[in-house]
């Protein structure tokens, strides 16, 4: 498995992974109406802007040339901690077909 930093040009692939994960992980928790209405195009612009801003870091895990997970992290947002020395994982997603294979653990350690 390779882990590398995501680029703004991969926003569409990242959003595809996010939508797949949301639909699998949150179905039955979040309303079907909300999950069915996820707007990939709007989300893509948000992801691209976030990657371009440099305010957060997103790294992807790849196996056999395909994206299987991602972790997004940045400075800790807790008021009582120093964001310059304390990081926070803001998002962790692994494609459902690769759950329980240790990918999330590897991504957390990387972050």
N, C-alpha and C positions, 0 to 999 in steps of 0.2 A: 504494500500500500504506500502510495506517495501522498504527502501533504505539502501543499503550496498555497501561496497567497492568491486569492481570487483577483481578477481584473474587471474593470468596468464593462469590457466587451462581453463578459460572461453573464451579465445580468439576467438575460433570458433563461439561460440554463439554471441559474441559481433559483429563479422564481419557479421554474418547473419543478425543481426539487422541493421547494417550500410548499407549493400547492399540493403536491403528492403527499407530503408529510402531514400537512394540516388535515387533508381529507381522510387520512388513515388514523391519525392519532386523536383527532378531536371529534370525529363523527360519533354522535350520541352524547357528547358533552356540550358542544357548540351546536346551535341550530343548523339543520340541514339547509335552510334557506340562506343563512349566512355563508356556509361553506360552498354552496352551489353558486353564490354570487361573487366569489373572489375574482377580482379583476386583475388578471395577469399583466395587462398592459400598464395599468396605473402602478401596480406593485413593481413592475420592471423599472419604471422611471425612478421610483423611490430608492430601489436597490442600487441602481446606477449612480444616482446622486450621492448616496452614502459611501460607495466605494471611491468615487472621485474626490470626496471631501477629505478623506484621510483621517477623519475623527474617530473611526473605528477600524478594526481589522477583521476581514473575513478570510478564513483559510478553508480550502476544500480538500477532501480526501478522495483519491482516485484509485480505482482498481480496474485492471484490464482496460485502461483508457477511458473509463467512464466515471462520472462524478457520483459518489455514493454517500457523501455527507458533507456538512459544513459546520463551522463554528464561527460565531461573530463575537468579538470581545473588544473592550476598550477600558478607559479609566473608570474606576469604581465611582458610582454616582451617589453613594452614601455620604451624607453631610459630615459625619463624624470620622471619615477616613480620608486620607490623602490620595487623591486620584493619580498623583505623580508616581506613587510607589505601590499602589494597590490596584489591581485590575479586576474586572468583572466580566463574566461570560454573559453576553446579552442574548444569545440564541445558539441552540445546538440542535441540528436536524440530521437524521440518517434515513436514507431511503428504507421504507418498510421491509423490502425484500432482503435487507442486510441487517435488520435488528438482531440483537443478541449475538453479534459477531465481534464485539470489542471495539468497533469503530468509534463509538461515542467516547469511550475511555481514552483512546489514542488522541482524539481531537481535544478533549479536555486537558490532557497532559501537555499537548502542543501549545494550547492557549496559555 
